[in-house]
Amino acid sequence: MNSSPTQIIGIASGKGGVGKTTISANIAVALAERGNNVMLFDADLGLANAQLALGCKAPFNFSHVLAGEKSLKEIIVEGPKGVKLVPGASGIQRLASLSATEVAGIIHSFSELEDELDYFIVDMAAGLSDSVMAFLAACQHRFIVLKNEPSSIADAYATIKVMIQDYSLDNICVIPNGVLSQNEGRHLYRSINSVIKNFLGGEVNYLHSISEDEMLLRAIKASQPILSFAPASPGARDFSAVADILEALPKHDSISGGLQFFVERMAAHQTDKA
């Protein structure tokens, strides 16, 4: 769409079950609907739900890349609105248990991609594994999904604490999910940000909230993005609003721009570990 550097967005959560993959898939579709060239990488190699959220059938997946049987280009499938999906592999080992050699293989496979992407979205595994943090460190924008529930709030705070204190990451935004109103979402953001300021000496930003919406649940069951399933629904409007916000964000230049930035940051992390 343009010559700006690819914007690398990592979407994570402290725990599973908060709607992270649904949010990743629908943000990807909302951005693609605006004419952006978007790729979604399902980096949760244990659950690999992104293809379900997009309604894609993937004959091959990331396990074939790790095994050296397929190249990354060969496993990519096209989803709604032209979203390109790098499918994860349900039931295989999680990124947390990949060896340094295997992660180096992932880095190499991404370095082979030549597409001019506007947005590259990484749907992380839940939790605090070193590999999740490595991916987050390689992203320019970092979004944490949480619900207005004590366990979700506690886990989101724990994730943000590690990101700030152990990895010195910034550019962190929260996305409250399943809230009754935008006001509830903003209140949840202010509450967690206040604790982060007081105890971590850091700060996170507010992106937008995703409303509780029966149509979103129906879309998930139908394996469709809500923008296709119910475009006039509150949930669809929220994802469209997120896309508007993302397009308005300053474009983060990197040393070399695009996916090469992601590859270099991942490679640097592996060097640091070694």
N, C-alpha and C positions, 0 to 999 in steps of 0.2 A: 504493500500500500504506500509506503514511503521509505526514505533512506535512513530514518532514525534507527538507532540501535535497538535491537530486540529487548523488550522489557521482560525481565525474568521475575516471575512471581511464585513464591513458595507459600503453600497453604497448609497449615498444620493445626494440631489440636493437642491438648494435654491428654485426652482420653478418647477412646473410640465412642461411636454412637451419638455424636453431636451434629452430624450432618455435613462433615467436612468434604466428602467426595461429591455429595449432591451440590454443594456450593461451588466446588471447583469446576464441575461439569457445566453448571448453569452460567457461571461467569464466563467460561470459555465460549459458550454458545452466544451469550449476550454480546460479547466483543466481536465474534465472527459475524453476527447479524449486522454489525455496523460496517462491514467490509474489511475488517482486519484479518490478517493471516495469523491464525492461532493454532498452537500445538499444545496438547495436554499430555503430560507424562505421568502415568500412574506409577508412582514410586513406592506404593505400598505393595510389595511383592508377596505379602502373605494373604491379603484379601482380594485385591485387584477388582474393585467394584466399579471403576470408572466406565468400563465398557457397558455395564448394565445401566448406569445412569444416562449414558448417551444412546442406549439402544443399538450398540454396534455388535457385530459378530466378528471376532478376531480369530482367524485360523491359526495364527502364530502369535507368540507373546515373548516377553522379555527373557524367559528361560531359554528360548532358542538362541537369543543373542549371547547370553552368558555361556551357553554350551558351545558357541562357535558355529552353530548350524545355520544361522541366518544373520544377515546384516540388519542394522537398525532400520534402514530404509525399507527392507523387505517385510517387516512386521507392521509397519504403520498402516492404519486403516482410517478411512474418512467417515466422520460422523455428521450430525446435523449442522447445517449452515456452513459446511466445509471445514469444520474443526478436524484437525489431524490428531489422532490418538496413538500414543505409544502405549500399547496395552501391557499391564502388569501380568503376573502369572500366579493365579490363585493356587494356594496349597504348597508352594515351594518356600524355601527358607526366606526369612525376612532380610531386608538390607542390613539389619543389625548384625547378622551373622555372616555377611559376605567377607571374604578374605581381601587383603590389600590388592592382590592380583586381579580379583574379580571386579573390584571397584575401579581399578585402572582400566579394565576392559570396558566398563560403562563409560568412563571418560573418553576413551578412544572412539567408541561407537558414536558418541554425540559430536565429536570433532569432525566426523565425516558428513554431517548434515550440512547441506548448502542452501536450504530454503531461506528465502528472505522472510523471516518471521517478524510480526509486530509484537506478539505476546507469546511467551513460552511459560506455561503454568505447570508447576510441579505439585501434584497431590501427594503429600507426605504420608508415611505411616504414622499412626498415633504414637505418642510417647516421647521419651527422651534419649533414644539411642544415639550413639556417636555418629552413625551414618545419617540420621535425620538432621542432626546439627550440621553435618558437613554439607548436606544439600541446602539447608537454610543459609549457611554462610556464603554459599555460591550464588544466592539469589540477591536481587536488588531490592525487592519489596517482599515483606514477610507478614503474612496475615495469620492471625490466631483465631480459630472459631471456638466459641463457647456458648453454653446455654445458661440461663438464669437459674442454675441449680447449684447447691453448695459443692458437690463433688466436682462438677465441671469448672466452677470458678477456681477451686483450689488447685486443680490440675493445670488449668491455664496459667495461673500465677506461678506454679512450679516450673512450667516450661519457659515462661518469660524470664524468670529468675536465672535459669541456666543460660538462656540466650544472652542476657545482659552481663551477668557476673563472670561466667566461665568462657564465653565466646566473644564478648564485647560487640554484640550485634546491635544495630539500630534499625531505623526505618521499619518499626514494628507497628502494625495496625491490628485492632481487634474487630471481629465481625460477630456481634451477638446474633444467635440464631433461634428461631422459634419464639420470638417475643410477641407480646400482644399489641405493642405499638412502638414507633420509633422513639418515643419518650422513654419507654421502659428500657430500650436498648442503650440510649444515651446515658441513662441513670446507671445502668450496669457498667458501662465504660468508665464513667466518672468514679464509681466506687473502686474498681480494680486499679485504675490509674492513680488514685489517691494513695492506695497501699504501696504501689510500685514506687511512687515518689518518696514516700516516707521511709520505706525500708530498703529500697534498692538504689535510691539516688538516680533513678532513670525515669523514663517516660515512654508511654506508648500513645499512639494516635487512634482516633475513631474513624472507621471507614464508612460503614452503613450497617443497618440491621436488616435481617430477613424476618419477615412477619410469619407468625404461625398461620398456616393456610391449609385447609383441607384439600385444596386442589393440588398442592405440592405433594401431599401424601399419595394422592391418586396418580399423579404423574410418575412418581417413583415406582409405584406398583406396575404401571404401564410401561416402564423402562423408556420413558421419554423425558427430555428436558421440559420444564414447565413453560418455557417460552413458545414451544411448539404445541404442547398439550392444552394449555389454557392461557393464551397470551394476554387476556384482559384481567387476570387474577392479581390479587395483591402481591403474591410471591413473584410473579413475572415482572410486575412493576418495580419491585425491589431490586431484582437482578439487572433490570435495565438502568436503574439509578446507579447501581454499582459500576456498570460499564461506563456511564457518563462520567462518574468520578474518576475512574481509572484513565480515561482518555484525556482528562483535564490535568492529571498529575504531571509534574515536570518530568521530562524524559531523562532517565539516568544514563549518562554516558559512562562507558567503561574504558579500560585501557585500550581494548581492541574492538569493543562493541559486540553486540549480538551473542550468539551461543558460545563464541570463543571465550567470552568472559566467564561464563558458567563452567566451561571446561578447565580454564586456567585456575579458577578458584578451587574446584574439586581437586585438581592435580596438586595445588599448593597444600591443601589439607592433608593429602596422602603423604606428601613429603614431610610435613610437620610430624605426622604420626610415626613415620619411619625414623 
